[in-house]
Every structure is written in C-alpha cells, then in structure tokens.
Amino acid sequence: MLDLTARELSAKILHGEITSVEATEGVFERIERIEPTVGAYISTFKDYALSRAADVDRRVAAGEQVGALAGVPVAVKDNMCMSTGATTCASKILENFRSPYDAHVVERLEAADAVIVGKTNMDEFAMGSSTENSGLKQTVNPWDATRVPGGSSGGSAAAVAARLCFGALGSDTGGSVRQPAGFCGVVGLKPTYGRVSRFGLVAYGSSLDQIGPLTFDVADAALMLNVIAGHDERDSTSVSNEIAAPCDYLEKLDEPLSGLKIAIVPEFNAGADSEVQNAVAAALEVYKGLGAELIEIRMPHFEYAIAAYYVIATAEASSNLARYDGVHYGHRTAAPADYVEVYSKSRAEGFGDEVKRRIMLGTYALSSGYYDAYYLRALKVRNLIRQDFTKAFEKADCIMMPVSPTTAFKVGEKTADPLQMYLADIYTIATNLSGVPGISVPCGQDSSGLPIGLQIMTPAFTEEKLLRIGRMFEKHTDHHTKKPDI
C-alpha cells in the first residue's frame, strides 16, 4: 500500500478497496519504525489524522462527494501555520507557538479531504541547504543516513522518499523544494511566484518564497498543484485568476509536447560533478529520442545569482524576523534586567547561528551608506537575470540543467564553511529571482546509489507545460520508481 502514488491511493479509497483509516494507520506504523532513523517530522497528529480519515471513509461509504485528495495522508513543512499542533519553523524562538489559524494551503488540503499526518523538519526559518540548521532535531537522507536530505525542505523530501506520507508541501526561497527533492530522489515543484498563496507561510524572503509539492511522481505533483493553486485575496502577491487562471494540470499531462526546444547552458552543466553531468546528459538524450531539439544559450548574469540572492534574501529576512522580539509572541528570556535585554536576550537565545548570520548580513546591507551599494545593486542584477530568462524563452520552450552540482553530501561536511553551503543552491536560486516555475525530477544515481535530479524551468505561469515536459521524461524512464532500502 505504501508504494502506491497519491493518485492510486485516492482511487482505491474511492472504490472501497482501501480505507483511509487503513492507509493512515499504515503510515503511522511506518513512522514508528522509520522516523527514529530519518527524523523527518517535528510533530505528528495521529489522533487528529485518524479522525479525519474516519470521516472521509464515512462519507465515501455514504456516497457523498469528497475532494481530490480524499483520505490521502500528507505532510506539511513546519513553517506553514496550522491550528492543530505547534508551528515552530524548527526554531527555539517559536518552539511552543500555537497558530490561531490555518495557512491557505492547509485550508486547501483539508478542503480536498487530505489527511495531514504531521509537520516536517526544516532548516530554521527555511535558512539553509541541508536541514542541519534546524534548532530542534536532525534529519538525514533516507538513501544514506550519513548524508543530508537537502534543505530547507529536507524533512518534507525525506518523509516522501521514506514513504512516511504520500506527498508533502515545502517552501522554496532559493531552491528549497527542488534541491532536497533532487537529493532524496523525489519530484519537487516550485510554482510561479504568485501562483500559490503565501498566506500563513512564515516569511523568510517575501519576494522569493513560494510553496510547492514534493511527491513520488510528476502526476502527483500536478494533483497537489490542482489543490493548492489559485488566487487568495488575503495575499497581496497572489496573482488574480483573470491574469493567470489555474487549470486542471492533470488534464493534458500525458500528452507529449511535439517540437520541444530545450535550452542548455553548457558552462553551468560543466560545473557539476562528472556523475551529475553524465546523468543530465543521459536525460537530454532521452528527450532527443522523443524528438526534442537542444539549443545552447548563454545566460551571462546567471553567475551573479548567488551574490544577488544572498543580499536580497538576507535583507528581507532582517525585516521579516524583526517581529520576534520577546514581546509579541515566541520565546522570551527569563528575568530580563530591562527592555533592551528583553529584546536582545530573547533573540540571542531563540535564534540559531545561521539565522543570526543572515539577520546581520541583511541589516548591514540595508544600513545607511550601504543600501545603494548592496541592496539596490542586487535588485538591478535581479532584473538582468530576469532578462536572461526572457531571452532564453524566446528561443526555447524550457531550460534544463542539474538541480545541484553534487549529490547529497555528508552530514557536517559543509557546516563550517557557509559559502560552500550556499553554493549547493547555485543552479536553483536564479529561478526564484526571476519568479519562473521549476521542477526537479529524478534522472539517475551516482556510483554510491545516491539520487541525481534534473531541473526543468519554463516561462512564468506555464506550469501545465512544465509538468508535461517532466512527465515526458518520467514515462520513458524508471528513475522515479526507485526508493531507498530503509
């Protein structure tokens, strides 16, 4: 049962072959066995989930209408507000915070009758590329417990890869859905900025954050996007349905694209490890066999993406995290001497090292005398990167490149060198700066058996095309069917 996709499980529940309670109990039995090794979840909601599952089973038995994810156990990254349990962002400063409301995506999941089994681990406030910055626990890669699962949505990726749920939501600020999906051998989709409401998502970089699904295959990603996409008036960055109306992403998913033109950037593919290069090259050969044409392009400002991102993202983080002050909510230091200590000690005790580093970087970039030199210049570079994408999409339907220059690295390997850690996102960050959608699909394994991801990007609000391109590859390979021996 746990090898079924979300679509297959939902169909069996609707036809009475499996009950949602059976599926949910199966997930929790596996969580009890596997979770101590993987560490994917910060919290689980067994009683709540079984109650939801029983309600779905009752309605199915009565012939009542149910949602698109009827009875399917899923997980949610712990930076999305949920009135059940705590919303911690994997930070000690929010360790005991209880949200009074649900995020828009949580409302959408529950309206679709999904069964949310728990909240997954992450890098603290989504700041990291390995989930090693979690202030609450350690998550490892299900393929190799000595390796990281990627980040910041490493808990969601690990939960899906280890079959501890049938799909999960993550957030992607600079690759935080696609990179862990690549490391863990699952599918990870970052929708166009504004396609999915950020209402109830705890903000890191407000102009960069976007919620997306992590799933077993592309079809499940399309199913989950069907559920969570659409306008939300509570989010000022949510694009109206008149401008970019969501569609049924499953309707034409299995129809291949004829005359597909794929743009590749040779100098960036060459920057990856040889095994990653070979797997991506093999994937491109699959597309060529399906009639696609490869076009070499240049993206001259792509190399500045890391620098621009870490100015813009940290500046926005500095602003967004100012609210955690020991007064409004969250951790408050014990017995402060005065109001200055309330603020300074609460933040010093509650935030981890990486969060403090990014707050300081962002505050510096926004400070008097440096705003023009750093933040304003980064915004100009961001605009140039957007223009690179626009020019590329004038020549091709999509851009393909690796998700990450390496496969999953060892736990602790990069923690002492933040710059090396930041470079793990070198291929994914530009997508967020430009706002276009991107997807990671499994395309092979290295000599150690670790998954390799292929990244595909298309113009803004063309998720239907993006998913169909990913599905073309998936239907002619079996990489997405492989799972860790755990």
C-alpha positions as CSV (number, residue, x, y, z in Angstrom):
1,M,0.0,0.0,0.0
2,L,2.8,2.4,0.8
3,D,4.2,2.0,-2.7
4,L,1.1,3.5,-4.2
5,T,1.1,7.0,-5.6
6,A,-1.3,9.5,-4.1
7,R,-3.5,9.3,-7.2
8,E,-3.6,5.5,-7.0
9,L,-4.3,5.5,-3.3
10,S,-7.1,8.1,-3.7
11,A,-8.7,5.9,-6.5
12,K,-8.6,2.8,-4.3
13,I,-10.2,4.7,-1.4
14,L,-13.0,6.0,-3.6
15,H,-13.6,2.4,-4.9
16,G,-13.6,0.9,-1.4
17,E,-10.5,-1.2,-2.0
18,I,-8.6,0.5,0.8
19,T,-10.0,2.7,3.6
20,S,-8.3,6.0,4.5
21,V,-8.0,4.7,8.1
22,E,-6.0,1.7,6.9
23,A,-3.8,4.0,4.8
24,T,-3.3,6.4,7.7
25,E,-2.6,3.6,10.2
26,G,-0.1,2.1,7.7
27,V,1.7,5.5,7.6
28,F,1.9,5.8,11.3
29,E,3.1,2.2,11.7
30,R,5.9,3.1,9.3
31,I,6.6,6.4,11.1
32,E,7.0,4.5,14.4
33,R,9.6,2.2,12.7
34,I,11.5,4.5,10.4
35,E,11.2,8.0,11.9
36,P,13.8,7.4,14.7
37,T,16.3,6.9,11.9
38,V,15.2,9.5,9.4
39,G,14.0,12.3,11.7
40,A,11.6,13.8,9.1
41,Y,8.9,15.1,11.4
42,I,8.9,17.7,14.1
43,S,5.4,16.7,15.2
44,T,2.7,14.2,14.2
45,F,-1.0,14.3,14.8
46,K,-2.1,10.6,15.0
47,D,-5.5,11.1,16.7
48,Y,-6.4,14.1,14.6
49,A,-5.4,12.3,11.4
50,L,-7.3,9.1,12.2
51,S,-10.4,11.2,13.0
52,R,-10.1,13.0,9.6
53,A,-9.6,9.6,7.9
54,A,-12.6,8.1,9.5
55,D,-14.7,11.0,8.4
56,V,-13.6,10.5,4.8
57,D,-14.4,6.8,5.0
58,R,-17.8,7.5,6.3
59,R,-18.6,10.0,3.5
60,V,-17.2,7.6,0.8
61,A,-19.4,4.8,2.2
62,A,-22.4,7.1,2.2
63,G,-21.8,8.0,-1.4
64,E,-21.1,11.7,-0.6
65,Q,-18.9,13.9,-2.7
66,V,-15.3,14.0,-1.5
67,G,-12.2,16.0,-2.5
68,A,-9.4,15.3,-4.9
69,L,-7.1,14.0,-2.2
70,A,-9.8,12.1,-0.3
71,G,-8.2,10.2,2.5
72,V,-4.6,10.6,1.3
73,P,-2.0,11.0,4.2
74,V,0.2,14.1,3.5
75,A,2.6,16.2,5.5
76,V,3.3,20.0,5.7
77,K,6.5,21.8,6.3
78,D,6.6,23.4,9.7
79,N,6.7,27.0,8.5
80,M,3.1,26.8,7.4
81,C,0.6,27.8,10.1
82,M,-1.8,25.1,11.3
83,S,-4.1,25.5,14.2
84,T,-3.5,21.8,15.1
85,G,-0.2,21.4,17.0
86,A,2.7,23.9,17.0
87,T,4.1,25.9,14.2
88,T,7.8,26.1,15.1
89,C,9.8,26.9,11.9
90,A,12.3,24.5,13.5
91,S,13.4,27.4,15.8
92,K,13.6,27.5,19.6
93,I,12.1,31.0,19.4
94,L,8.8,29.5,18.2
95,E,9.1,26.1,19.8
96,N,5.8,26.5,21.7
97,F,3.9,28.7,19.3
98,R,0.4,27.7,18.5
99,S,-1.1,29.4,15.4
100,P,-4.7,30.6,15.8
101,Y,-5.4,30.0,12.1
102,D,-4.6,27.7,9.2
103,A,-2.4,28.7,6.2
104,H,-4.2,29.0,2.9
105,V,-2.6,25.8,1.6
106,V,-3.6,23.9,4.7
107,E,-7.2,25.1,4.2
108,R,-6.9,23.9,0.6
109,L,-5.5,20.5,1.6
110,E,-8.3,19.9,4.1
111,A,-11.0,21.1,1.7
112,A,-9.7,18.5,-0.7
113,D,-10.1,15.9,2.2
114,A,-6.4,15.2,2.5
115,V,-5.3,13.8,5.9
116,I,-2.4,15.8,7.4
117,V,-0.3,13.5,9.5
118,G,2.3,15.9,10.8
119,K,4.7,18.9,10.3
120,T,8.1,18.2,8.8
121,N,11.5,19.3,9.9
122,M,13.4,22.1,8.1
123,D,16.3,24.5,8.4
124,E,15.4,27.1,10.9
125,F,13.2,29.7,9.3
126,A,14.0,28.0,6.0
127,M,17.6,29.3,6.1
128,G,19.8,26.5,4.8
129,S,20.6,23.9,2.2
130,S,20.9,20.7,4.3
131,T,18.3,20.9,7.2
132,E,21.3,20.9,9.5
133,N,20.3,24.3,10.7
134,S,17.2,23.0,12.4
135,G,17.1,24.2,16.0
136,L,15.0,21.2,17.1
137,K,16.3,17.9,15.6
138,Q,18.5,16.3,12.9
139,T,17.1,14.9,9.6
140,V,19.1,12.5,7.5
141,N,18.8,11.3,3.9
142,P,16.7,8.0,3.7
143,W,19.1,6.8,1.0
144,D,22.1,7.1,3.3
145,A,21.9,8.1,7.0
146,T,25.3,9.7,6.8
147,R,24.1,12.2,4.2
148,V,22.0,15.3,4.4
149,P,18.5,15.3,2.8
150,G,19.0,18.8,1.4
151,G,17.2,21.9,2.6
152,S,15.4,23.8,3.7
153,S,12.5,21.4,3.0
154,G,14.6,18.4,3.9
155,G,12.0,17.0,6.3
156,S,9.3,17.0,3.6
157,A,11.6,15.4,1.0
158,A,12.8,12.8,3.4
159,A,9.3,12.0,4.5
160,V,8.2,11.4,0.9
161,A,11.3,9.4,0.0
162,A,11.0,7.2,3.1
163,R,7.2,6.6,2.4
164,L,6.3,8.3,5.6
165,C,3.5,10.1,3.7
166,F,2.1,10.1,0.2
167,G,3.1,13.7,-0.6
168,A,4.2,16.8,1.3
169,L,4.4,20.6,1.0
170,G,7.6,22.5,1.2
171,S,8.6,26.2,0.6
172,D,11.1,27.3,-2.0
173,T,13.1,30.5,-1.5
174,G,16.2,29.7,-3.4
175,G,15.7,26.0,-4.3
176,S,14.4,24.6,-1.0
177,V,11.9,22.3,-2.7
178,R,13.9,21.3,-5.8
179,Q,17.3,20.7,-4.1
180,P,16.1,18.3,-1.4
181,A,13.9,16.6,-3.9
182,G,17.0,16.0,-6.1
183,F,18.9,14.8,-3.1
184,C,16.2,12.4,-2.0
185,G,15.1,11.1,-5.4
186,V,11.6,12.5,-5.4
187,V,9.8,15.1,-7.5
188,G,9.8,18.7,-6.3
189,L,7.8,21.6,-7.9
190,K,8.3,25.3,-7.4
191,P,5.3,27.1,-9.0
192,T,5.5,30.6,-10.4
193,Y,5.7,33.3,-7.8
194,G,2.1,34.3,-7.0
195,R,0.6,31.1,-8.2
196,V,0.1,29.7,-4.7
197,S,-1.0,31.9,-1.8
198,R,1.7,32.6,0.9
199,F,-1.0,33.4,3.5
200,G,0.0,31.6,6.6
201,L,3.5,30.9,5.4
202,V,6.0,32.3,7.9
203,A,8.0,34.7,5.8
204,Y,11.8,34.4,5.1
205,G,12.3,36.3,1.8
206,S,8.9,37.7,0.9
207,S,9.7,38.4,-2.8
208,L,11.2,34.9,-3.2
209,D,9.2,32.4,-1.1
210,Q,6.8,30.1,-2.9
211,I,5.0,26.9,-1.6
212,G,5.3,23.8,-3.7
213,P,4.6,20.0,-3.5
214,L,7.1,17.1,-3.1
215,T,5.7,13.9,-4.5
216,F,6.5,10.4,-5.8
217,D,6.0,11.4,-9.4
218,V,5.0,14.3,-11.7
219,A,1.4,13.2,-11.8
220,D,1.1,13.6,-8.0
221,A,2.7,17.0,-8.2
222,A,0.1,18.0,-10.8
223,L,-2.6,16.7,-8.5
224,M,-1.3,18.6,-5.5
225,L,-0.9,21.8,-7.5
226,N,-4.5,21.5,-8.6
227,V,-5.4,21.6,-5.0
228,I,-3.2,24.5,-3.7
229,A,-3.1,26.8,-6.7
230,G,-5.4,29.8,-7.2
231,H,-6.0,33.4,-6.1
232,D,-6.3,34.3,-2.4
233,E,-7.4,37.8,-1.6
234,R,-5.6,37.6,1.8
235,D,-2.2,37.5,0.0
236,S,-1.3,40.7,-1.9
237,T,1.2,38.9,-4.0
238,S,-1.3,36.2,-5.1
239,V,-2.0,36.6,-8.8
240,S,-5.6,37.1,-9.8
241,N,-7.3,34.3,-11.8
242,E,-8.0,36.8,-14.5
243,I,-4.3,37.2,-15.1
244,A,-3.2,33.6,-14.6
245,A,-6.1,31.3,-14.1
246,P,-5.1,27.9,-12.8
247,C,-6.2,24.9,-14.9
248,D,-6.5,21.2,-14.4
249,Y,-2.9,20.3,-14.6
250,L,-3.8,16.6,-14.9
251,E,-6.0,17.0,-18.0
252,K,-3.3,17.0,-20.6
253,L,-0.4,15.7,-18.5
254,D,0.2,12.6,-20.6
255,E,0.1,14.4,-23.9
256,P,3.7,14.8,-25.0
257,L,4.9,18.2,-26.5
258,S,5.9,18.0,-30.1
259,G,8.7,20.1,-31.5
260,L,10.0,20.7,-28.0
261,K,13.0,23.1,-27.9
262,I,15.3,22.7,-24.8
263,A,17.8,25.3,-23.9
264,I,21.0,24.3,-22.2
265,V,23.8,26.4,-20.7
266,P,27.0,24.4,-21.3
267,E,29.2,26.3,-18.9
268,F,26.9,25.7,-16.0
269,N,26.3,22.0,-16.7
270,A,30.1,21.6,-16.9
271,G,30.4,23.0,-13.3
272,A,28.7,19.9,-11.8
273,D,30.4,16.7,-10.7
274,S,31.1,14.3,-13.6
275,E,28.4,11.8,-12.5
276,V,25.8,14.6,-12.3
277,Q,26.9,15.8,-15.7
278,N,26.5,12.3,-17.2
279,A,23.1,11.7,-15.7
280,V,21.8,15.1,-17.0
281,A,23.4,14.3,-20.4
282,A,21.6,11.0,-20.5
283,A,18.3,12.7,-19.7
284,L,18.8,15.1,-22.5
285,E,19.4,12.1,-24.8
286,V,16.0,10.7,-23.8
287,Y,14.4,14.0,-24.8
288,K,16.3,14.0,-28.1
289,G,15.0,10.5,-28.7
290,L,11.5,11.9,-28.2
291,G,12.1,14.5,-30.9
292,A,13.3,17.4,-28.8
293,E,15.9,19.9,-30.2
294,L,18.7,21.1,-27.9
295,I,19.8,24.7,-28.2
296,E,22.9,26.1,-26.5
297,I,22.3,29.5,-24.9
298,R,24.2,32.0,-22.7
299,M,22.8,33.4,-19.5
300,P,25.6,36.0,-18.8
301,H,24.2,37.2,-15.5
302,F,23.4,33.7,-14.0
303,E,26.8,33.6,-12.3
304,Y,25.8,36.6,-10.1
305,A,22.6,34.9,-8.9
306,I,24.2,33.6,-5.6
307,A,25.5,37.1,-4.7
308,A,22.3,38.9,-5.6
309,Y,20.2,36.3,-3.8
310,Y,22.1,36.5,-0.5
311,V,21.8,40.3,-0.4
312,I,18.1,40.4,-1.3
313,A,17.1,37.4,0.8
314,T,19.0,38.4,3.9
315,A,17.7,42.0,3.7
316,E,14.1,40.7,3.6
317,A,14.9,38.2,6.4
318,S,16.2,41.0,8.5
319,S,12.9,42.9,8.1
320,N,10.7,39.8,8.5
321,L,12.4,38.5,11.6
322,A,12.3,41.8,13.5
323,R,8.9,40.8,14.8
324,Y,10.4,38.1,17.0
325,D,11.3,40.4,19.9
326,G,10.3,38.6,23.1
327,V,7.1,40.8,23.4
328,H,4.7,39.9,20.6
329,Y,5.0,36.1,20.7
330,G,7.6,33.4,20.8
331,H,10.4,32.8,23.2
332,R,11.0,35.4,25.9
333,T,14.2,35.5,28.0
334,A,13.8,34.8,31.8
335,A,14.2,37.7,34.2
336,P,15.5,40.4,31.9
337,A,17.0,43.5,33.6
338,D,15.3,46.0,31.2
339,Y,13.5,46.2,27.9
340,V,16.8,46.1,26.0
341,E,17.5,42.7,27.5
342,V,14.0,41.5,26.7
343,Y,14.8,42.1,23.0
344,S,18.4,41.2,22.8
345,K,18.5,38.2,25.0
346,S,15.2,36.7,23.7
347,R,16.6,36.8,20.1
348,A,20.1,35.6,21.2
349,E,18.6,32.6,23.0
350,G,15.9,31.8,20.4
351,F,17.7,32.1,17.1
352,G,20.4,29.7,15.8
353,D,23.8,30.7,14.3
354,E,22.7,30.7,10.6
355,V,19.6,32.9,11.3
356,K,21.7,35.3,13.3
357,R,24.3,35.4,10.4
358,R,21.6,36.2,7.8
359,I,19.9,38.8,10.0
360,M,23.2,40.6,10.5
361,L,24.1,40.4,6.7
362,G,20.7,41.8,5.8
363,T,20.7,44.5,8.4
364,Y,24.2,45.6,7.1
365,A,23.0,45.6,3.5
366,L,20.1,47.8,4.4
367,S,22.0,50.2,6.7
368,S,22.7,53.8,5.9
369,G,25.5,54.2,3.4
370,Y,25.3,50.6,2.1
371,Y,21.7,50.4,0.8
372,D,22.7,51.7,-2.7
373,A,26.0,49.8,-2.8
374,Y,24.5,46.4,-1.9
375,Y,20.7,46.1,-1.9
376,L,19.9,48.4,-4.7
377,R,22.6,46.9,-6.9
378,A,21.4,43.4,-6.1
379,L,17.9,44.4,-7.3
380,K,19.4,45.7,-10.6
381,V,21.2,42.3,-11.1
382,R,18.0,40.5,-10.3
383,N,16.4,42.4,-13.2
384,L,19.2,41.4,-15.5
385,I,18.8,37.8,-14.6
386,R,15.1,38.1,-15.4
387,Q,16.0,39.4,-18.8
388,D,18.3,36.4,-19.3
389,F,15.4,34.1,-18.7
390,T,13.1,36.2,-21.0
391,K,15.7,36.0,-23.9
392,A,16.2,32.3,-23.3
393,F,12.5,31.5,-23.5
394,E,12.2,33.4,-26.8
395,K,14.4,30.7,-28.3
396,A,13.3,27.6,-26.4
397,D,10.3,26.1,-24.5
398,C,12.3,25.3,-21.4
399,I,15.7,25.4,-19.8
400,M,17.3,22.2,-18.4
401,M,20.3,21.9,-16.0
402,P,21.3,20.0,-12.9
403,V,19.4,20.6,-9.6
404,S,22.7,20.7,-7.7
405,P,26.4,20.4,-8.6
406,T,26.7,17.3,-6.4
407,T,24.6,14.5,-4.9
408,A,23.8,14.6,-1.2
409,F,26.9,15.5,0.8
410,K,27.9,14.1,4.2
411,V,26.3,15.4,7.4
412,G,28.7,18.0,8.8
413,E,30.7,18.3,5.6
414,K,29.8,22.0,4.8
415,T,28.6,23.4,8.2
416,A,31.9,25.0,8.9
417,D,32.0,26.8,5.6
418,P,28.8,28.8,4.9
419,L,30.0,29.9,1.5
420,Q,30.3,26.2,0.3
421,M,26.9,25.5,1.7
422,Y,25.4,28.5,-0.2
423,L,26.9,27.1,-3.4
424,A,24.8,24.0,-3.1
425,D,22.0,26.2,-4.5
426,I,23.9,27.6,-7.4
427,Y,21.6,26.1,-10.1
428,T,18.2,26.8,-8.3
429,I,18.5,30.4,-7.0
430,A,18.0,32.2,-10.3
431,T,14.6,30.6,-10.7
432,N,13.4,32.4,-7.6
433,L,15.0,35.7,-8.5
434,S,13.1,35.6,-11.8
435,G,9.9,34.2,-10.4
436,V,9.5,31.4,-13.1
437,P,8.4,27.9,-12.2
438,G,10.9,25.0,-11.9
439,I,10.7,21.3,-11.2
440,S,13.2,18.6,-10.1
441,V,12.7,15.1,-11.4
442,P,14.9,12.1,-10.6
443,C,17.2,11.3,-13.6
444,G,19.7,8.8,-12.2
445,Q,22.0,7.8,-9.4
446,D,25.7,8.2,-8.7
447,S,28.2,5.3,-8.0
448,S,27.1,5.4,-4.4
449,G,23.5,4.9,-5.3
450,L,22.5,8.5,-4.4
451,P,19.8,10.2,-6.5
452,I,20.5,12.8,-9.1
453,G,17.9,15.4,-10.1
454,L,17.2,17.1,-13.4
455,Q,15.9,20.6,-13.2
456,I,13.4,22.0,-15.8
457,M,12.3,25.6,-16.0
458,T,9.6,27.2,-18.2
459,P,8.2,30.8,-18.5
460,A,6.0,32.2,-15.8
461,F,2.6,30.7,-15.3
462,T,3.3,27.8,-17.7
463,E,3.1,25.0,-15.1
464,E,0.9,22.9,-17.4
465,K,3.8,22.9,-20.0
466,L,6.4,22.3,-17.3
467,L,4.6,19.3,-15.9
468,R,4.0,17.8,-19.3
469,I,7.7,18.1,-20.1
470,G,8.6,16.4,-16.8
471,R,6.1,13.7,-17.5
472,M,7.5,13.0,-20.9
473,F,10.8,12.0,-19.3
474,E,9.1,10.1,-16.5
475,K,7.1,8.0,-18.8
476,H,10.2,6.8,-20.6
477,T,12.4,6.1,-17.6
478,D,12.1,4.4,-14.3
479,H,14.2,6.6,-12.0
480,H,11.1,7.9,-10.2
481,T,10.1,4.4,-9.2
482,K,13.3,3.7,-7.2
483,K,13.2,4.0,-3.5
484,P,15.6,3.8,-0.6
485,D,16.1,0.5,1.2
486,I,15.1,1.6,4.6
